Amino acid sequence: MKNIFGQPIPANGKSFRNPPRPASGRLAERTLQKIGKEFYNFMEYIKGITFAPFARRGLLSEAKTAESLGNLISRTNANLIILVPNGLQDTAQSETIDFRSEASMSDEELCAFIDLAHEKGLRVALKPTVNCRNCTWRAHINFFDEDVPCEPKWGNWFASYTEFQAHYARIAEETGCELFLAGCEMVQSERREKEWRTLLAALRQDYHGLLSYNTDKYQEHNVKWWDAVDVIASSGYYPINDLERQLDRIEAVVKRFGKPFFFAECGCMSTAGSNLVPNDWSVKGAVDPEGQAAWYRVLFEACEKRDWVNGFAVWDWAGRQYPLEKALSHGGYEIYGKPAEKVVAEYYGRAKGTRF
């Protein structure tokens, strides 16, 4: 018997969702047994990369996108990609999320791309993520804690958010995705513990794999409902000179809840100064590929000493890539063709296969 990561389960081991994948690539019907601390024994170390985040309609069907996936496989030693379907609401106080517009991939192309990734030997995680059309960061989506007549309400928003997440949870189930993350960096909403617990319980009716949520940097200790997920995850955009202190803080959270942990996002731009504020997309400066590589080196070295860190998902790898010969003049987060790519590939190539 093997678990969902293809690893044998010892005779005295406890099982969770662990059938072999059928030849069709779809998961067979499964049953879930209680996951306890023994889960650590069966979680493959995540060597992940976020692929083509917020891909617009049609992008995943392009030949160049498949070529980009091939480049990722041949150049990085990654074993998992995270795909990020896009949901849009007009403002941070809008109650309705639109995930069927041209701004998001179609269900058909998403399913086909998941199958392609599986055929090429990758694990796949889905992370449906909300953004605001007016460019307000999703962390600021917020409403009054007590309902007020004629004002937007948390209840209405969570109903729409649940529909959005459940839609992709069903796709994740049907296509055999190994991990589902119920959103990303929804900071102001995280205090709504009751609604989050209700949402996660509802998703477990549709999806029977590993369930997670991606909180933001500096927020790991503020989430009170980590017991309701299988895997704790956060965005690891921490300054190069502050990583150890932040890891100490996160470690206390992980030990408190006894759950596996990984950085569902991590990255730094190849722009001078970015490694001191890697979460800031607006940093301006000279192109600095070595500064980006240094940040990844320090991140991996710091986390390698922490046996509770179960992996990473690098941000990011584009579906439409810049020409390789222009990589060293590119100042964004992408690692393709930059010194940071070699740092990631080297670490992913030697990182432990399983945490115990």
Stockholm file with secondary structure:
# STOCKHOLM 1.0

chainA/1-356         MKNIFGQPIPANGKSFRNPPRPASGRLAERTLQKIGKEFYNFMEYIKGITFAPFARRGLLSEAKTAESLGNLISRTNANLIILVPNGLQDTAQSETIDFRSEASMSDEELCAFIDLAHEKGLRVALKPTVNCRNCTWRAHINFFDEDVPCEPKWGNWFASYTEFQAHYARIAEETGCELFLAGCEMVQSERREKEWRTLLAALRQDYHGLLSYNTDKYQEHNVKWWDAVDVIASSGYYPINDLERQLDRIEAVVKRFGKPFFFAECGCMSTAGSNLVPNDWSVKGAVDPEGQAAWYRVLFEACEKRDWVNGFAVWDWAGRQYPLEKALSHGGYEIYGKPAEKVVAEYYGRAKGTRF
#=GR chainA/1-356 SS CBCTTSCBCCTTCCCSSCCCCCTTSSCCCCCCCCCCGGGGGGCBCEEEEEESTTCCTTGGGSHHHHHHHHHHHHHHCCCEEEECCEEEESSTTCCCCBCSSTTSCCHHHHHHHHHHHHHTTCEEEECCEEEETTCCCGGGCCCCSSCCTTSCCHHHHHHHHHHHHHHHHHHHHHHTCSEEEEEECCGGGGGCHHHHHHHHHHHHHHCCSEEEEEECTTCGGGCSCGGGSSEEEEECCCCTTSHHHHHHHHHHHHHHHTCCEEEEEECCCSBTTGGGSTTCTTCCCSBCHHHHHHHHHHHHHHHHTCTTEEEEEEEEECSSCCCGGGGGGCCSSCCTTSHHHHHHHHHHHHSCSBCC
#=GC SS_cons         CBCTTSCBCCTTCCCSSCCCCCTTSSCCCCCCCCCCGGGGGGCBCEEEEEESTTCCTTGGGSHHHHHHHHHHHHHHCCCEEEECCEEEESSTTCCCCBCSSTTSCCHHHHHHHHHHHHHTTCEEEECCEEEETTCCCGGGCCCCSSCCTTSCCHHHHHHHHHHHHHHHHHHHHHHTCSEEEEEECCGGGGGCHHHHHHHHHHHHHHCCSEEEEEECTTCGGGCSCGGGSSEEEEECCCCTTSHHHHHHHHHHHHHHHTCCEEEEEECCCSBTTGGGSTTCTTCCCSBCHHHHHHHHHHHHHHHHTCTTEEEEEEEEECSSCCCGGGGGGCCSSCCTTSHHHHHHHHHHHHSCSBCC
//
